[in-house]
Amino acid sequence: MDKLIAELMRLYLPAGALAPELLAQHLQGEQNVPVSLTGSDGLTRAMMIPFRKAKGAQDDAHWNQLCEVANALQERLGFPAPAVSISGGDAYYLWLSLATPVPSEQAQAFLERLRDAYFPDTELAPDHVLAPVALPPCLHPRTGRWAAFIHPGMGVSFADEPGLEMMPPSGGQAGFLEGLESIDEAQFTNALALLQPEGDGPQASLALVPALHTPEVEFAPAHPPVSRTSPAPADGLLLKDATLEDIVRHLHALGIEPTFRHVLPPARR
């Protein structure tokens, strides 16, 4: 648990936002403690982008939308790979960490420009970056399911049920975060400028920005949809690009301890 708390503080929490003891209670499901990613000084340390399941849309439409944004952030803006989580309710979340906190007005402007370019049907409150959020892993107060960080290669399998029935192991959750990096000041400033509308013209689109960067982690949209109980297609990315360590971490996040048994060949007669 200490390692998970350290990773959450390294990436997302403003200084002094939440005492480690209270954060531990939140992560263990003892109480739900939402916290703002903007500190009392008005500086935003991290941003959460929600992708909720819309009524009448395909089951995996919100996951495909998340993949488009996550890949564009890396390919076109040069951002490091974001974390991705399931909400325990009806949504996926992308988590963006800032190495240098920025004024909340700048963080809000960035999210609104990104929204206008990529997910214009999504509503963002005018004070979205100030609103408290429930850091995963945590127990969803309405559904009773667990929110958790997940491996991007496994995301589509949660399209119809973005929550876990059991508390995910803290070691596996920390493992999803330990390799992540924060967006540096120059990267954020450049991204804000690239998304700046020109005069009274239309909102800038990342589709017009050359894809100059290779993604650290590629987010794979559902093509075709894959269920948890069916094998991945030959050209799918669900398991093909996952290492054994990735699979073990994913099983740990589901509360499953894998057992690898060696099967002996039949005895010769």
Accessible surface in RSA format (square Angstrom, percent):
REM  Atomic radii and reference values for relative SASA: ProtOr
REM  Chains: A
REM  Algorithm: Lee & Richards
REM  Probe-radius: 1.40
REM  Slices: 20
REM RES _ NUM      All-atoms   Total-Side   Main-Chain    Non-polar    All polar
REM                ABS   REL    ABS   REL    ABS   REL    ABS   REL    ABS   REL
RES MET A   1    59.97  31.1  28.87  19.1  31.09  74.0  28.87  24.5  31.09  41.2
RES ASP A   2   120.60  84.5 112.92 112.4   7.68  18.2  39.46  92.9  81.13  80.9
RES LYS A   3   118.10  57.6 109.90  67.4   8.21  19.5  74.62  67.2  43.49  46.3
RES LEU A   4     1.03   0.6   0.46   0.3   0.57   1.4   0.46   0.3   0.57   1.5
RES ILE A   5    15.41   8.8  15.41  11.5   0.00   0.0  15.41  11.1   0.00   0.0
RES ALA A   6    56.96  52.4  47.00  72.5   9.96  22.7  52.75  74.3   4.21  11.2
RES GLU A   7    22.27  12.8  22.10  16.7   0.17   0.4   0.17   0.3  22.10  18.0
RES LEU A   8     0.00   0.0   0.00   0.0   0.00   0.0   0.00   0.0   0.00   0.0
RES MET A   9    66.48  34.4  56.78  37.6   9.70  23.1  29.50  25.1  36.98  49.0
RES ARG A  10    99.54  41.8  85.99  43.8  13.55  32.3  72.71  99.4  26.83  16.3
RES LEU A  11     0.67   0.4   0.67   0.5   0.00   0.0   0.67   0.5   0.00   0.0
RES TYR A  12     2.02   0.9   2.02   1.1   0.00   0.0   0.15   0.1   1.86   2.3
RES LEU A  13     9.64   5.4   3.55   2.5   6.10  15.3   3.55   2.5   6.10  16.4
RES PRO A  14    13.44   9.8   8.06   7.4   5.38  19.5  10.43   8.6   3.01  18.7
RES ALA A  15   111.33 102.4  70.00 108.0  41.32  94.0  81.16 114.3  30.16  79.9
RES GLY A  16    86.05 106.1   0.00   N/A  86.05 106.1  42.25 115.9  43.81  98.1
RES ALA A  17    37.17  34.2   4.94   7.6  32.23  73.3  16.23  22.9  20.94  55.5
RES LEU A  18    20.31  11.3  11.64   8.3   8.68  21.8  14.84  10.4   5.48  14.7
RES ALA A  19    53.49  49.2  40.62  62.7  12.88  29.3  46.60  65.6   6.89  18.3
RES PRO A  20    64.35  46.9  63.63  58.0   0.73   2.6  63.94  52.8   0.42   2.6
RES GLU A  21   121.75  69.9 114.70  86.8   7.04  16.8  70.03 135.5  51.71  42.2
RES LEU A  22    59.78  33.3  59.32  42.4   0.45   1.1  59.32  41.7   0.45   1.2
RES LEU A  23     0.36   0.2   0.36   0.3   0.00   0.0   0.36   0.3   0.00   0.0
RES ALA A  24    19.59  18.0  19.59  30.2   0.00   0.0  19.59  27.6   0.00   0.0
RES GLN A  25    63.26  35.4  63.26  46.2   0.00   0.0   9.05  19.3  54.21  41.1
RES HIS A  26     1.59   0.9   0.89   0.6   0.70   1.8   0.71   0.7   0.88   1.0
RES LEU A  27     0.16   0.1   0.00   0.0   0.16   0.4   0.00   0.0   0.16   0.4
RES GLN A  28    73.18  40.9  58.57  42.8  14.61  34.8  11.38  24.2  61.79  46.9
RES GLY A  29    22.84  28.2   0.00   N/A  22.84  28.2   3.54   9.7  19.30  43.2
RES GLU A  30   119.11  68.4  80.63  61.0  38.48  91.6  43.06  83.3  76.05  62.1
RES GLN A  31    81.97  45.8  71.16  52.0  10.82  25.8  31.64  67.3  50.33  38.2
RES ASN A  32    53.52  36.9  24.46  23.6  29.06  70.0  19.77  47.6  33.75  32.6
RES VAL A  33    22.87  15.1  20.78  18.8   2.09   5.0  22.12  19.2   0.76   2.1
RES PRO A  34    68.77  50.1  52.67  48.0  16.10  58.5  52.67  43.5  16.10 100.1
RES VAL A  35    13.75   9.0  10.13   9.2   3.62   8.7  13.75  11.9   0.00   0.0
RES SER A  36    26.80  22.6  22.25  29.7   4.55  10.5  20.70  44.1   6.10   8.6
RES LEU A  37     6.31   3.5   6.02   4.3   0.29   0.7   6.02   4.2   0.29   0.8
RES THR A  38    12.61   9.0   2.42   2.4  10.20  24.3   2.42   3.2  10.20  15.4
RES GLY A  39    16.27  20.1   0.00   N/A  16.27  20.1  10.12  27.8   6.15  13.8
RES SER A  40   134.51 113.7  81.92 109.3  52.59 121.2  59.81 127.4  74.71 104.7
RES ASP A  41   104.62  73.3  67.63  67.3  36.99  87.5  48.04 113.1  56.57  56.4
RES GLY A  42    30.07  37.1   0.00   N/A  30.07  37.1  26.24  72.0   3.83   8.6
RES LEU A  43    64.21  35.8  62.37  44.6   1.83   4.6  62.37  43.8   1.83   4.9
RES THR A  44     0.00   0.0   0.00   0.0   0.00   0.0   0.00   0.0   0.00   0.0
RES ARG A  45    35.77  15.0  35.77  18.2   0.00   0.0   5.92   8.1  29.86  18.1
RES ALA A  46     0.94   0.9   0.00   0.0   0.94   2.1   0.00   0.0   0.94   2.5
RES MET A  47     2.43   1.3   0.00   0.0   2.43   5.8   2.41   2.0   0.02   0.0
RES MET A  48    15.14   7.8  12.33   8.2   2.81   6.7  12.33  10.5   2.81   3.7
RES ILE A  49     1.25   0.7   0.89   0.7   0.36   0.9   1.25   0.9   0.00   0.0
RES PRO A  50     2.10   1.5   1.81   1.7   0.29   1.1   1.81   1.5   0.29   1.8
RES PHE A  51     1.08   0.5   0.00   0.0   1.08   2.8   1.08   0.7   0.00   0.0
RES ARG A  52   127.28  53.4 110.45  56.3  16.83  40.1  43.70  59.7  83.57  50.7
RES LYS A  53    70.99  34.6  54.34  33.3  16.65  39.7  34.10  30.7  36.89  39.3
RES ALA A  54    61.05  56.1  48.69  75.1  12.37  28.1  56.29  79.3   4.76  12.6
RES LYS A  55   212.36 103.6 177.58 109.0  34.78  82.8 127.70 114.9  84.67  90.2
RES GLY A  56    91.69 113.1   0.00   N/A  91.69 113.1  44.48 122.1  47.21 105.7
RES ALA A  57    42.88  39.4  20.78  32.1  22.10  50.3  29.45  41.5  13.43  35.6
RES GLN A  58   136.89  76.5 124.58  91.0  12.30  29.3  48.19 102.6  88.70  67.3
RES ASP A  59    82.76  58.0  77.54  77.2   5.22  12.4  17.52  41.2  65.24  65.1
RES ASP A  60    12.58   8.8  12.58  12.5   0.00   0.0   3.12   7.3   9.46   9.4
RES ALA A  61    37.22  34.2  30.14  46.5   7.08  16.1  32.65  46.0   4.56  12.1
RES HIS A  62     7.77   4.2   3.56   2.5   4.21  10.8   6.16   6.4   1.60   1.9
RES TRP A  63     0.32   0.1   0.32   0.2   0.00   0.0   0.25   0.1   0.07   0.1
RES ASN A  64    44.39  30.6  40.07  38.7   4.32  10.4  18.71  45.0  25.68  24.8
RES GLN A  65    54.68  30.6  50.54  36.9   4.13   9.8  13.03  27.7  41.64  31.6
RES LEU A  66     0.00   0.0   0.00   0.0   0.00   0.0   0.00   0.0   0.00   0.0
RES CYS A  67     1.60   1.2   1.60   1.8   0.00   0.0   1.60   4.1   0.00   0.0
RES GLU A  68    95.29  54.7  84.53  64.0  10.76  25.6  36.58  70.7  58.72  47.9
RES VAL A  69     0.24   0.2   0.12   0.1   0.13   0.3   0.24   0.2   0.00   0.0
RES ALA A  70     0.00   0.0   0.00   0.0   0.00   0.0   0.00   0.0   0.00   0.0
RES ASN A  71    22.81  15.7  22.81  22.0   0.00   0.0   7.54  18.1  15.27  14.8
RES ALA A  72     4.61   4.2   3.16   4.9   1.46   3.3   3.99   5.6   0.62   1.7
RES LEU A  73     0.85   0.5   0.85   0.6   0.00   0.0   0.85   0.6   0.00   0.0
RES GLN A  74     2.83   1.6   1.43   1.0   1.40   3.3   1.43   3.0   1.40   1.1
RES GLU A  75    45.92  26.4  45.92  34.7   0.00   0.0   4.48   8.7  41.43  33.8
RES ARG A  76    59.13  24.8  53.47  27.3   5.66  13.5   0.00   0.0  59.13  35.8
RES LEU A  77     5.35   3.0   0.00   0.0   5.35  13.5   0.72   0.5   4.63  12.5
RES GLY A  78    15.37  19.0   0.00   N/A  15.37  19.0   5.66  15.5   9.71  21.7
RES PHE A  79     6.63   3.3   1.45   0.9   5.18  13.5   1.52   0.9   5.11  14.6
RES PRO A  80    11.70   8.5   5.98   5.5   5.72  20.8   7.59   6.3   4.11  25.6
RES ALA A  81     4.31   4.0   1.48   2.3   2.83   6.4   1.48   2.1   2.83   7.5
RES PRO A  82    10.27   7.5   1.77   1.6   8.51  30.9   6.75   5.6   3.53  21.9
RES ALA A  83     7.66   7.0   2.47   3.8   5.19  11.8   7.32  10.3   0.34   0.9
RES VAL A  84     2.46   1.6   0.69   0.6   1.77   4.3   0.69   0.6   1.77   4.8
RES SER A  85     0.15   0.1   0.15   0.2   0.00   0.0   0.00   0.0   0.15   0.2
RES ILE A  86     0.22   0.1   0.00   0.0   0.22   0.5   0.00   0.0   0.22   0.6
RES SER A  87    10.95   9.3   5.02   6.7   5.93  13.7   4.72  10.0   6.24   8.7
RES GLY A  88     1.01   1.2   0.00   N/A   1.01   1.2   0.09   0.3   0.92   2.1
RES GLY A  89    17.17  21.2   0.00   N/A  17.17  21.2   2.25   6.2  14.92  33.4
RES ASP A  90    64.44  45.1  63.19  62.9   1.25   3.0  21.29  50.1  43.15  43.0
RES ALA A  91     0.72   0.7   0.72   1.1   0.00   0.0   0.72   1.0   0.00   0.0
RES TYR A  92     0.00   0.0   0.00   0.0   0.00   0.0   0.00   0.0   0.00   0.0
RES TYR A  93    38.38  17.9  38.38  21.8   0.00   0.0  15.22  11.4  23.16  28.6
RES LEU A  94     0.00   0.0   0.00   0.0   0.00   0.0   0.00   0.0   0.00   0.0
RES TRP A  95     2.26   0.9   0.49   0.2   1.77   4.2   0.49   0.3   1.77   2.9
RES LEU A  96     4.34   2.4   2.46   1.8   1.88   4.7   4.34   3.1   0.00   0.0
RES SER A  97     6.95   5.9   2.97   4.0   3.99   9.2   2.97   6.3   3.99   5.6
RES LEU A  98     1.22   0.7   1.22   0.9   0.00   0.0   1.22   0.9   0.00   0.0
RES ALA A  99    55.71  51.2  29.13  45.0  26.58  60.5  32.68  46.0  23.03  61.0
RES THR A 100    62.00  44.1  58.63  59.4   3.37   8.0  37.93  50.9  24.07  36.4
RES PRO A 101    50.09  36.5  41.36  37.7   8.73  31.7  41.36  34.2   8.73  54.3
RES VAL A 102    11.42   7.5  10.94   9.9   0.48   1.1  11.42   9.9   0.00   0.0
RES PRO A 103    55.71  40.6  55.71  50.8   0.01   0.0  55.71  46.0   0.00   0.0
RES SER A 104    13.97  11.8  13.50  18.0   0.48   1.1   1.63   3.5  12.35  17.3
RES GLU A 105   128.28  73.6 118.07  89.3  10.20  24.3  71.93 139.1  56.35  46.0
RES GLN A 106    77.17  43.2  75.26  55.0   1.91   4.6  18.20  38.7  58.97  44.7
RES ALA A 107     0.00   0.0   0.00   0.0   0.00   0.0   0.00   0.0   0.00   0.0
RES GLN A 108    16.35   9.1  16.35  12.0   0.00   0.0  16.27  34.6   0.08   0.1
RES ALA A 109    28.37  26.1  24.33  37.5   4.04   9.2  27.96  39.4   0.41   1.1
RES PHE A 110     0.00   0.0   0.00   0.0   0.00   0.0   0.00   0.0   0.00   0.0
RES LEU A 111     1.39   0.8   1.39   1.0   0.00   0.0   1.39   1.0   0.00   0.0
RES GLU A 112    55.79  32.0  55.79  42.2   0.00   0.0   7.87  15.2  47.92  39.1
RES ARG A 113    47.83  20.1  47.73  24.3   0.09   0.2   8.46  11.6  39.36  23.9
RES LEU A 114     0.00   0.0   0.00   0.0   0.00   0.0   0.00   0.0   0.00   0.0
RES ARG A 115    42.67  17.9  42.67  21.8   0.00   0.0   2.85   3.9  39.82  24.1
RES ASP A 116    62.85  44.0  46.54  46.3  16.31  38.6  10.13  23.9  52.72  52.6
RES ALA A 117    24.30  22.3   0.00   0.0  24.30  55.3   3.76   5.3  20.54  54.4
RES TYR A 118    25.03  11.7  12.08   6.9  12.95  33.7   8.18   6.1  16.85  20.8
RES PHE A 119     0.18   0.1   0.14   0.1   0.04   0.1   0.18   0.1   0.00   0.0
RES PRO A 120    91.15  66.4  68.48  62.4  22.66  82.4  68.87  56.9  22.28 138.5
RES ASP A 121   138.71  97.2 108.72 108.2  29.99  70.9  38.23  90.0 100.48 100.2
RES THR A 122    29.14  20.7  22.03  22.3   7.12  17.0  15.76  21.2  13.38  20.2
RES GLU A 123   159.37  91.5 140.27 106.1  19.10  45.5  57.31 110.9 102.05  83.3
RES LEU A 124    20.06  11.2   1.89   1.4  18.17  45.7   2.96   2.1  17.10  46.0
RES ALA A 125    50.46  46.4  38.13  58.9  12.32  28.0  44.58  62.8   5.87  15.6
RES PRO A 126   121.22  88.3 103.52  94.4  17.70  64.3 106.34  87.8  14.88  92.5
RES ASP A 127    72.46  50.8  70.20  69.9   2.26   5.3  20.33  47.8  52.13  52.0
RES HIS A 128    27.03  14.8  23.37  16.2   3.65   9.4  10.90  11.2  16.13  18.8
RES VAL A 129    10.44   6.9   2.50   2.3   7.94  19.1   8.79   7.6   1.65   4.5
RES LEU A 130    84.20  46.9  75.66  54.1   8.54  21.5  75.72  53.2   8.48  22.8
RES ALA A 131    40.85  37.6  34.63  53.4   6.23  14.2  39.02  55.0   1.83   4.9
RES PRO A 132    87.28  63.6  68.82  62.7  18.45  67.1  68.82  56.8  18.45 114.7
RES VAL A 133    18.29  12.0  13.40  12.1   4.89  11.8  18.29  15.9   0.00   0.0
RES ALA A 134    34.60  31.8  22.88  35.3  11.72  26.7  22.88  32.2  11.72  31.0
RES LEU A 135     0.67   0.4   0.67   0.5   0.00   0.0   0.67   0.5   0.00   0.0
RES PRO A 136     1.66   1.2   1.66   1.5   0.00   0.0   1.66   1.4   0.00   0.0
RES PRO A 137     1.85   1.3   1.85   1.7   0.00   0.0   1.85   1.5   0.00   0.0
RES CYS A 138     3.90   2.9   3.90   4.3   0.00   0.0   0.27   0.7   3.62   3.9
RES LEU A 139    60.25  33.6  57.66  41.3   2.59   6.5  57.66  40.5   2.59   7.0
RES HIS A 140    37.43  20.5  34.52  24.0   2.91   7.4  17.15  17.7  20.28  23.6
RES PRO A 141   110.91  80.8  68.51  62.5  42.40 154.1  80.25  66.3  30.66 190.5
RES ARG A 142   174.56  73.3 140.19  71.5  34.37  81.8  77.76 106.3  96.79  58.7
RES THR A 143    54.40  38.7  21.41  21.7  32.99  78.6  29.19  39.2  25.21  38.1
RES GLY A 144    45.08  55.6   0.00   N/A  45.08  55.6  26.48  72.7  18.60  41.7
RES ARG A 145    67.07  28.2  67.07  34.2   0.00   0.0  16.14  22.1  50.94  30.9
RES TRP A 146    19.72   7.9  19.72   9.5   0.00   0.0   9.89   5.3   9.84  16.0
RES ALA A 147     5.79   5.3   5.79   8.9   0.00   0.0   5.79   8.1   0.00   0.0
RES ALA A 148     0.00   0.0   0.00   0.0   0.00   0.0   0.00   0.0   0.00   0.0
RES PHE A 149     1.10   0.6   1.10   0.7   0.00   0.0   1.10   0.7   0.00   0.0
RES ILE A 150     5.30   3.0   1.01   0.8   4.28  10.3   1.12   0.8   4.18  11.3
RES HIS A 151    35.74  19.5  35.69  24.8   0.05   0.1  23.52  24.2  12.21  14.2
RES PRO A 152    18.97  13.8  17.85  16.3   1.11   4.0  17.85  14.7   1.11   6.9
RES GLY A 153    14.20  17.5   0.00   N/A  14.20  17.5   9.45  25.9   4.76  10.7
RES MET A 154     8.51   4.4   8.51   5.6   0.00   0.0   2.30   2.0   6.22   8.2
RES GLY A 155     0.00   0.0   0.00   N/A   0.00   0.0   0.00   0.0   0.00   0.0
RES VAL A 156    15.86  10.4  12.25  11.1   3.61   8.7  12.25  10.6   3.61   9.8
RES SER A 157    10.14   8.6   5.90   7.9   4.24   9.8   5.57  11.9   4.57   6.4
RES PHE A 158     1.25   0.6   1.25   0.8   0.00   0.0   1.25   0.8   0.00   0.0
RES ALA A 159     8.02   7.4   7.72  11.9   0.29   0.7   7.72  10.9   0.29   0.8
RES ASP A 160   101.91  71.4  77.41  77.0  24.50  57.9  21.93  51.6  79.97  79.8
RES GLU A 161    66.39  38.1  63.92  48.4   2.46   5.9  16.11  31.2  50.28  41.0
RES PRO A 162    10.04   7.3   9.85   9.0   0.19   0.7   9.98   8.2   0.06   0.4
RES GLY A 163     1.84   2.3   0.00   N/A   1.84   2.3   0.09   0.3   1.75   3.9
RES LEU A 164     5.75   3.2   3.78   2.7   1.98   5.0   5.75   4.0   0.00   0.0
RES GLU A 165   134.06  77.0 103.72  78.5  30.34  72.2  35.17  68.0  98.89  80.7
RES MET A 166   112.00  58.0 106.99  70.8   5.01  11.9  80.48  68.4  31.52  41.8
RES MET A 167    73.84  38.2  59.34  39.3  14.50  34.5  37.10  31.5  36.74  48.7
RES PRO A 168     0.52   0.4   0.00   0.0   0.52   1.9   0.00   0.0   0.52   3.2
RES PRO A 169    52.79  38.5  41.72  38.0  11.06  40.2  52.79  43.6   0.00   0.0
RES SER A 170    25.32  21.4  20.09  26.8   5.22  12.0   2.83   6.0  22.49  31.5
RES GLY A 171    53.36  65.8   0.00   N/A  53.36  65.8  39.31 107.9  14.04  31.5
RES GLY A 172     5.46   6.7   0.00   N/A   5.46   6.7   3.10   8.5   2.35   5.3
RES GLN A 173     0.00   0.0   0.00   0.0   0.00   0.0   0.00   0.0   0.00   0.0
RES ALA A 174     0.07   0.1   0.07   0.1   0.00   0.0   0.07   0.1   0.00   0.0
RES GLY A 175     7.56   9.3   0.00   N/A   7.56   9.3   4.14  11.4   3.42   7.7
RES PHE A 176    26.52  13.3  11.16   6.9  15.36  40.0  14.05   8.5  12.46  35.7
RES LEU A 177     0.16   0.1   0.16   0.1   0.00   0.0   0.16   0.1   0.00   0.0
RES GLU A 178    69.38  39.8  47.64  36.0  21.74  51.8  20.94  40.5  48.44  39.5
RES GLY A 179    64.89  80.0   0.00   N/A  64.89  80.0  40.66 111.6  24.23  54.3
RES LEU A 180    27.48  15.3  24.03  17.2   3.44   8.7  24.93  17.5   2.55   6.9
RES GLU A 181   111.71  64.1 103.60  78.4   8.11  19.3  30.41  58.8  81.31  66.4
RES SER A 182    28.26  23.9  12.54  16.7  15.71  36.2   6.29  13.4  21.97  30.8
RES ILE A 183     5.09   2.9   3.99   3.0   1.10   2.7   3.99   2.9   1.10   3.0
RES ASP A 184    63.46  44.4  63.35  63.1   0.11   0.3  29.91  70.4  33.55  33.5
RES GLU A 185   107.50  61.7 102.80  77.8   4.70  11.2  29.69  57.4  77.81  63.5
RES ALA A 186    75.33  69.3  61.97  95.6  13.36  30.4  69.42  97.8   5.91  15.7
RES GLN A 187    51.41  28.7  47.34  34.6   4.06   9.7  19.29  41.1  32.12  24.4
RES PHE A 188     4.43   2.2   4.43   2.7   0.00   0.0   4.43   2.7   0.00   0.0
RES THR A 189    83.85  59.6  81.61  82.7   2.24   5.3  65.84  88.4  18.01  27.2
RES ASN A 190    75.26  51.9  69.75  67.4   5.51  13.3  21.95  52.8  53.31  51.5
RES ALA A 191     0.00   0.0   0.00   0.0   0.00   0.0   0.00   0.0   0.00   0.0
RES LEU A 192    28.16  15.7  28.10  20.1   0.07   0.2  28.16  19.8   0.00   0.0
RES ALA A 193    67.96  62.5  48.45  74.8  19.50  44.4  55.66  78.4  12.29  32.6
RES LEU A 194    64.20  35.8  51.37  36.8  12.83  32.3  55.08  38.7   9.12  24.5
RES LEU A 195     0.10   0.1   0.10   0.1   0.00   0.0   0.10   0.1   0.00   0.0
RES GLN A 196    84.85  47.4  79.07  57.8   5.77  13.7  34.48  73.4  50.36  38.2
RES PRO A 197    34.49  25.1  30.41  27.7   4.08  14.8  30.78  25.4   3.71  23.0
RES GLU A 198   151.33  86.9 138.43 104.7  12.90  30.7  58.33 112.8  93.00  75.9
RES GLY A 199    74.55  91.9   0.00   N/A  74.55  91.9  44.00 120.7  30.55  68.4
RES ASP A 200   160.38 112.3 118.94 118.4  41.43  98.0  44.71 105.2 115.67 115.4
RES GLY A 201    35.63  43.9   0.00   N/A  35.63  43.9  21.57  59.2  14.06  31.5
RES PRO A 202   124.20  90.5 105.25  95.9  18.95  68.9 117.59  97.1   6.62  41.1
RES GLN A 203    47.08  26.3  24.42  17.8  22.66  53.9  20.54  43.7  26.54  20.1
RES ALA A 204    24.77  22.8  16.97  26.2   7.80  17.7  24.77  34.9   0.00   0.0
RES SER A 205    31.84  26.9  30.09  40.2   1.75   4.0  22.22  47.3   9.62  13.5
RES LEU A 206     0.18   0.1   0.18   0.1   0.00   0.0   0.18   0.1   0.00   0.0
RES ALA A 207    68.15  62.7  47.09  72.7  21.06  47.9  47.43  66.8  20.72  54.9
RES LEU A 208   150.77  84.0 121.18  86.7  29.59  74.4 126.39  88.8  24.39  65.6
RES VAL A 209    19.58  12.9  17.38  15.7   2.20   5.3  18.97  16.5   0.61   1.7
RES PRO A 210    83.63  61.0  72.11  65.7  11.52  41.9  83.16  68.7   0.47   2.9
RES ALA A 211    58.78  54.0  27.42  42.3  31.36  71.3  27.42  38.6  31.36  83.1
RES LEU A 212   140.16  78.1 105.05  75.2  35.11  88.3 110.86  77.9  29.30  78.9
RES HIS A 213    88.72  48.5  76.80  53.4  11.93  30.5  49.94  51.5  38.79  45.1
RES THR A 214   125.84  89.5 102.31 103.7  23.53  56.1  66.85  89.8  58.99  89.2
RES PRO A 215    32.58  23.7  19.07  17.4  13.51  49.1  19.28  15.9  13.30  82.7
RES GLU A 216   111.53  64.0  74.27  56.2  37.27  88.7  45.94  88.9  65.59  53.6
RES VAL A 217    50.38  33.2  46.87  42.4   3.52   8.5  50.38  43.8   0.00   0.0
RES GLU A 218   114.20  65.6  95.41  72.2  18.79  44.7  19.80  38.3  94.40  77.1
RES PHE A 219     0.65   0.3   0.07   0.0   0.58   1.5   0.07   0.0   0.58   1.6
RES ALA A 220    15.70  14.4  12.25  18.9   3.46   7.9  12.68  17.9   3.02   8.0
RES PRO A 221    69.10  50.4  58.59  53.4  10.50  38.2  58.59  48.4  10.50  65.3
RES ALA A 222    14.54  13.4   0.00   0.0  14.54  33.1   1.43   2.0  13.11  34.7
RES HIS A 223   149.58  81.7 135.35  94.1  14.22  36.4  85.94  88.6  63.63  74.0
RES PRO A 224    68.92  50.2  65.55  59.8   3.37  12.3  68.37  56.4   0.56   3.5
RES PRO A 225   102.06  74.4  82.54  75.2  19.52  71.0  82.87  68.4  19.19 119.3
RES VAL A 226    20.38  13.4  10.15   9.2  10.23  24.6  12.83  11.1   7.55  20.5
RES SER A 227    57.03  48.2  46.02  61.4  11.01  25.4  48.76 103.8   8.27  11.6
RES ARG A 228   107.56  45.2  70.51  35.9  37.06  88.2  50.11  68.5  57.45  34.8
RES THR A 229   134.38  95.6  97.69  99.0  36.69  87.4  82.73 111.1  51.65  78.1
RES SER A 230    49.84  42.1  39.83  53.2  10.00  23.0  36.15  77.0  13.68  19.2
RES PRO A 231   124.13  90.5 101.38  92.4  22.76  82.7 113.21  93.5  10.92  67.9
RES ALA A 232    32.28  29.7   9.61  14.8  22.67  51.6   9.61  13.5  22.67  60.1
RES PRO A 233    44.04  32.1  26.67  24.3  17.37  63.1  38.83  32.1   5.21  32.4
RES ALA A 234   105.48  97.0  68.53 105.8  36.95  84.1  81.25 114.4  24.23  64.2
RES ASP A 235   106.75  74.8  86.08  85.7  20.67  48.9  42.89 100.9  63.86  63.7
RES GLY A 236     8.53  10.5   0.00   N/A   8.53  10.5   8.07  22.1   0.46   1.0
RES LEU A 237    57.26  31.9  47.34  33.9   9.91  24.9  47.46  33.3   9.80  26.4
RES LEU A 238    20.42  11.4  15.27  10.9   5.15  13.0  17.58  12.3   2.84   7.7
RES LEU A 239    82.83  46.1  75.37  53.9   7.46  18.8  75.41  53.0   7.42  20.0
RES LYS A 240   131.19  64.0  95.02  58.3  36.17  86.1  69.21  62.3  61.98  66.0
RES ASP A 241    95.21  66.7  66.70  66.4  28.51  67.4  37.36  87.9  57.85  57.7
RES ALA A 242    18.42  16.9   1.55   2.4  16.88  38.4   2.38   3.4  16.04  42.5
RES THR A 243    79.12  56.3  71.84  72.8   7.28  17.3  75.82 101.8   3.30   5.0
RES LEU A 244   115.98  64.6 106.36  76.1   9.62  24.2 107.81  75.7   8.17  22.0
RES GLU A 245   101.05  58.0  93.67  70.9   7.38  17.6  37.32  72.2  63.73  52.0
RES ASP A 246    25.26  17.7  25.16  25.0   0.10   0.2   0.18   0.4  25.07  25.0
RES ILE A 247    51.90  29.5  51.90  38.7   0.00   0.0  51.90  37.4   0.00   0.0
RES VAL A 248    32.10  21.1  32.10  29.1   0.00   0.0  32.10  27.9   0.00   0.0
RES ARG A 249    56.40  23.7  56.40  28.7   0.00   0.0  10.20  13.9  46.20  28.0
RES HIS A 250    17.35   9.5  17.35  12.1   0.00   0.0   7.59   7.8   9.76  11.4
RES LEU A 251    42.65  23.8  42.65  30.5   0.00   0.0  42.65  30.0   0.00   0.0
RES HIS A 252    44.66  24.4  44.66  31.0   0.00   0.0  32.88  33.9  11.79  13.7
RES ALA A 253     1.60   1.5   1.60   2.5   0.00   0.0   1.60   2.2   0.00   0.0
RES LEU A 254    36.16  20.1  25.21  18.0  10.95  27.5  25.40  17.8  10.77  29.0
RES GLY A 255    26.11  32.2   0.00   N/A  26.11  32.2   6.72  18.4  19.38  43.4
RES ILE A 256    85.04  48.4  80.34  59.9   4.70  11.3  84.41  60.8   0.63   1.7
RES GLU A 257   129.40  74.3 108.67  82.2  20.73  49.4  61.85 119.6  67.55  55.2
RES PRO A 258    24.04  17.5   8.12   7.4  15.92  57.9  14.36  11.9   9.69  60.2
RES THR A 259   106.95  76.1  76.07  77.1  30.87  73.6  53.15  71.4  53.80  81.3
RES PHE A 260   139.69  69.9 105.92  65.6  33.77  87.9 109.96  66.7  29.72  85.1
RES ARG A 261   204.68  85.9 175.49  89.5  29.19  69.5  57.98  79.2 146.70  88.9
RES HIS A 262   155.14  84.8 122.66  85.3  32.49  83.1  92.23  95.1  62.91  73.2
RES VAL A 263   128.66  84.7 109.86  99.5  18.80  45.3 113.55  98.7  15.11  41.0
RES LEU A 264   137.59  76.6 120.05  85.9  17.54  44.1 120.05  84.3  17.54  47.2
RES PRO A 265   104.62  76.3  86.25  78.6  18.37  66.8  92.84  76.7  11.78  73.2
RES PRO A 266   125.11  91.2 103.34  94.2  21.77  79.1 114.99  94.9  10.12  62.9
RES ALA A 267    95.81  88.1  65.02 100.3  30.78  70.0  74.07 104.3  21.74  57.6
RES ARG A 268   238.81 100.3 203.33 103.7  35.48  84.5  79.75 109.0 159.06  96.4
RES ARG A 269   283.03 118.8 203.06 103.5  79.96 190.4 109.77 150.0 173.26 105.0
END  Absolute sums over single chains surface
CHAIN  1 A    13634.8      10553.5       3081.3       7802.3       5832.5
END  Absolute sums over all chains
TOTAL         13634.8      10553.5       3081.3       7802.3       5832.5
